[in-house]
Amino acid sequence: VVLVTPSYAKTPPSESRFEQVLSTAHALYKDVQAGANADYIPALAKVDSNLFGIAIVTAQGKVYSKGDVDTEFSIQSISKVFTLSLAMEQQGADAIQEKIGVNATGLPFNSVTAIELNQARAVNPLVNAGAMATVSLLDGDTDKQKWGSIAHWYNDFANRKLTVLDDIYKSESATNGHNRAIAELLKSYDRFYADVDLALDVYTRQCSVGVTTKDLAMMASVLANAGVHPITGKKLMEPENVSRVLAVMTTAGLYETSGDWAYQVGLPAKSGVGGGIIAVVPGKFAIAVFSPKLDKAGNSVRAQLAIDYIAEKTDVRIF
Ligand code: DON
């Protein structure tokens, strides 16, 4: 997608302006029709393409929102950020770097070539290979242990009990042969750390978790607040692990267009093929935007435009 930043005067980063900025972003991009729903997971093709929600949660826990922010959709690859966070807290930052990797692939999210080009590594935890390897690395070797810890962790970030969207889970389970091949390939290189069927199924379920745009902004606000949940006050992550997760989001959060994103928008972010994108302004706030139509790399077109606009108007680009 070509991001065109409007050349309006910048808004001071005052919270009182958030509502206005969100409303304007919504009005500016609600009629953009570029892109298409993901259809390699059949259930995603059926989601209403016109849905568009924008939410901000500040590091103090204030919520601002506009549009379809209470509609549930599948979290998809945005889940990778939170499973990475859990694995890093459990296993330590070195284990992530050594056993999975933290370099950019520069290639699509489900690339097999990236594995072959990187000495049989999964490459990084935000592409499919690395995300499945991250699930394999989590404590426990049963579904109950791995899924239980993920579900509990996501709920802590969202501050509510999330559920799996069964239609998405079934549709994705029936069509995830490519991911299975990736996991088997990693296993053959001793870069996969649990049973393939088990980790693949847990990964597929985590991608099918239903979230609203507000949930995603709430979850990401923990990363904006150095690992402490702004509402519950619970310390979920070490601040140095938050920094590392944000580093991987910067290099790989939008896959092969992560460089363009950092260059243009200048914020750590993560997309999902369900149409969501989260972006984090460290110490200040988190943004989540949802709209299903994706560009060729698998990133929501309207979400990219809205986040770019919000970053510009609130003057929070960190690059
Ligand atoms: O494994 C998959 O292909 C999906 N469950 C997630 C991919 C995804 O969200 C890529 N994101 N932009």
Residues whose N, C-alpha, C, O or C-beta is under 5 A from the ligand:
A	BS01	DON	Q76 S77 F109 N128 C207 S271 G272 V273 G274 A297 G298 N299
